[in-house]
Amino acid sequence: MALVVVYDANVLYPGSLRDLLIRLGQTGLIRARWTDQILDEMIDAIVAAQPNLAGRLQRTRQLMNEAIPDVVVTGYERLIASLKLPDPNDRHVLAAAIKADAHVIVTSNLRDFPAAALEPYGVEAQGPDEFVLGLIETAPARVLAVVEGQAGALTKPPATIDELLQRLAAVGIPRSAVAMRGHLAI
């Protein structure tokens, strides 16, 4: 049975990390999940930083939802009001994780998902670097194949695996990038 994970909006914001996480969700190693609300937050953050991308992001949403079967969690809304987190605006992410029977919430805001608040639901919060490192330890060849495929798909501009790993390190998974370099001997 694949590990069920909910991706928070902040790990879907950087394009290279989003692409990696989606590709990992296509491997069968994990069962990636998100909600329309999570995607709304991601899109709002991208548009706030890069308004010129606004028109293209609905297509991005569509492609994301098509990339992984049954990725969108629904029916979680009734759980939100009963949940307690340091930031009430993050309760929808935990509610989605509960509804999806997720094991992990992948987020860059670990302080907003304390272990004591998640433990009753059997959920753990992990940063993206810890999460990807765990996958590398579990299935290094599969993760490396994903990264090689991701680098090969980059055409505007093209990127080598080393350049992609530099990008990934810069957007939040530096230890994972080092581990992948070690496996690839680059």
C-alpha positions as CSV (number, residue, x, y, z in Angstrom):
1,M,0.0,0.0,0.0
2,A,1.4,3.4,-1.0
3,L,2.0,6.1,1.5
4,V,-0.8,8.6,1.3
5,V,0.5,12.2,1.4
6,V,-1.2,15.6,1.2
7,Y,0.8,18.4,-0.3
8,D,0.4,21.8,1.2
9,A,0.2,24.8,-1.1
10,N,3.7,26.1,-0.1
11,V,5.4,23.0,-1.5
12,L,3.5,23.3,-4.7
13,Y,4.5,26.9,-5.2
14,P,8.0,26.5,-6.6
15,G,7.7,25.1,-10.1
16,S,10.6,22.7,-10.0
17,L,9.5,21.3,-6.6
18,R,5.9,21.0,-7.8
19,D,7.0,19.1,-10.8
20,L,9.1,16.7,-8.8
21,L,6.3,16.1,-6.3
22,I,3.8,15.4,-9.0
23,R,6.2,13.1,-10.8
24,L,6.8,11.2,-7.5
25,G,3.0,10.9,-7.2
26,Q,2.9,9.2,-10.5
27,T,5.4,6.5,-9.5
28,G,3.2,4.5,-7.2
29,L,5.6,5.0,-4.3
30,I,3.1,7.4,-2.8
31,R,-0.5,8.5,-3.3
32,A,-0.4,12.2,-3.6
33,R,-3.4,14.3,-2.6
34,W,-4.5,17.9,-2.5
35,T,-7.7,19.9,-2.5
36,D,-9.1,22.7,-4.7
37,Q,-8.6,25.0,-1.7
38,I,-4.9,24.1,-1.6
39,L,-4.5,24.7,-5.3
40,D,-6.4,28.1,-4.9
41,E,-3.8,29.0,-2.3
42,M,-0.9,28.0,-4.6
43,I,-2.3,29.9,-7.5
44,D,-2.9,33.0,-5.4
45,A,0.7,33.0,-4.1
46,I,2.1,32.6,-7.6
47,V,-0.1,35.3,-9.0
48,A,0.9,37.6,-6.1
49,A,4.6,37.1,-7.0
50,Q,4.2,36.9,-10.8
51,P,1.0,38.5,-12.0
52,N,1.9,37.8,-15.7
53,L,1.3,34.1,-15.0
54,A,-2.4,34.5,-14.0
55,G,-3.8,33.4,-17.3
56,R,-1.7,30.2,-17.5
57,L,-2.4,28.9,-14.0
58,Q,-5.9,27.5,-14.7
59,R,-4.2,25.2,-17.3
60,T,-1.6,24.3,-14.7
61,R,-4.4,23.3,-12.3
62,Q,-6.1,21.2,-14.9
63,L,-2.8,19.4,-15.8
64,M,-2.0,18.8,-12.1
65,N,-5.4,17.3,-11.5
66,E,-5.1,15.1,-14.6
67,A,-1.6,14.0,-13.8
68,I,-2.5,11.8,-10.8
69,P,-5.8,9.8,-10.6
70,D,-8.2,10.7,-7.8
71,V,-5.8,13.4,-6.5
72,V,-8.4,15.9,-5.4
73,V,-9.8,15.3,-1.9
74,T,-13.4,16.4,-1.4
75,G,-15.8,16.2,1.5
76,Y,-13.3,17.3,4.1
77,E,-15.0,20.7,4.8
78,R,-17.2,19.6,7.7
79,L,-14.1,18.6,9.7
80,I,-12.4,22.0,9.6
81,A,-14.3,23.7,12.4
82,S,-13.4,21.0,14.9
83,L,-9.7,21.1,14.3
84,K,-7.1,23.0,16.4
85,L,-3.9,24.3,14.8
86,P,-1.7,27.3,15.6
87,D,-2.9,28.9,12.4
88,P,-6.6,28.4,11.9
89,N,-6.1,29.0,8.1
90,D,-4.2,25.6,7.9
91,R,-7.1,23.5,9.4
92,H,-8.3,22.7,5.9
93,V,-5.0,20.9,5.1
94,L,-5.3,18.7,8.2
95,A,-9.0,18.1,7.4
96,A,-8.0,17.0,3.9
97,A,-5.4,14.7,5.4
98,I,-7.9,13.1,7.8
99,K,-10.5,12.6,5.0
100,A,-7.8,11.1,2.7
101,D,-6.5,8.8,5.4
102,A,-3.1,10.4,4.8
103,H,0.0,9.5,6.7
104,V,1.9,12.6,5.9
105,I,1.3,16.3,5.2
106,V,4.2,17.7,3.2
107,T,4.6,21.3,4.2
108,S,7.3,24.0,4.5
109,N,5.4,25.3,7.6
110,L,6.1,22.6,10.1
111,R,5.5,25.0,13.1
112,D,1.9,25.3,12.0
113,F,1.4,21.5,12.1
114,P,2.7,20.4,15.6
115,A,3.0,16.7,16.2
116,A,0.6,16.9,19.2
117,A,-2.2,18.3,17.0
118,L,-1.6,15.7,14.3
119,E,-1.0,12.6,16.3
120,P,-4.6,11.8,17.2
121,Y,-5.3,11.5,13.5
122,G,-2.3,9.4,12.7
123,V,-0.8,12.1,10.5
124,E,2.8,13.4,10.5
125,A,4.0,16.7,9.1
126,Q,7.3,16.5,7.1
127,G,9.2,19.2,5.3
128,P,9.8,18.6,1.6
129,D,13.5,17.8,2.1
130,E,12.7,15.2,4.8
131,F,10.0,13.7,2.7
132,V,12.1,13.4,-0.5
133,L,15.0,12.0,1.5
134,G,12.7,9.3,2.9
135,L,11.7,8.3,-0.6
136,I,15.4,8.3,-1.7
137,E,16.2,5.9,1.1
138,T,13.2,3.7,0.3
139,A,13.5,3.6,-3.5
140,P,16.6,5.4,-4.7
141,A,16.5,4.1,-8.3
142,R,12.9,5.1,-8.7
143,V,13.4,8.6,-7.4
144,L,16.5,9.1,-9.5
145,A,14.6,7.9,-12.6
146,V,12.0,10.6,-11.8
147,V,14.6,13.3,-11.5
148,E,16.3,12.2,-14.7
149,G,12.9,12.3,-16.5
150,Q,12.2,15.7,-15.1
151,A,15.5,17.1,-16.3
152,G,15.0,15.5,-19.7
153,A,11.5,17.1,-20.0
154,L,12.9,20.6,-19.4
155,T,13.2,22.4,-22.7
156,K,12.5,26.1,-22.1
157,P,15.3,26.4,-21.1
158,P,16.8,22.9,-21.1
159,A,18.6,21.8,-18.0
160,T,21.0,19.1,-17.1
161,I,20.4,16.9,-14.0
162,D,23.0,18.9,-12.1
163,E,21.2,22.2,-13.0
164,L,17.9,20.7,-11.9
165,L,19.4,19.5,-8.6
166,Q,20.7,23.1,-8.1
167,R,17.2,24.4,-8.6
168,L,15.7,21.8,-6.3
169,A,18.3,22.6,-3.6
170,A,17.4,26.3,-3.9
171,V,13.7,25.7,-3.4
172,G,13.8,23.6,-0.3
173,I,15.3,20.2,-0.7
174,P,19.1,20.8,-0.4
175,R,19.9,17.5,1.5
176,S,17.8,15.5,-1.0
177,A,19.8,17.2,-3.9
178,V,23.1,16.2,-2.2
179,A,21.8,12.6,-1.8
180,M,20.7,12.4,-5.4
181,R,24.1,13.7,-6.5
182,G,25.8,11.0,-4.5
183,H,23.7,8.3,-6.2
184,L,24.3,9.8,-9.6
185,A,28.0,10.5,-9.0
186,I,27.8,14.0,-10.3
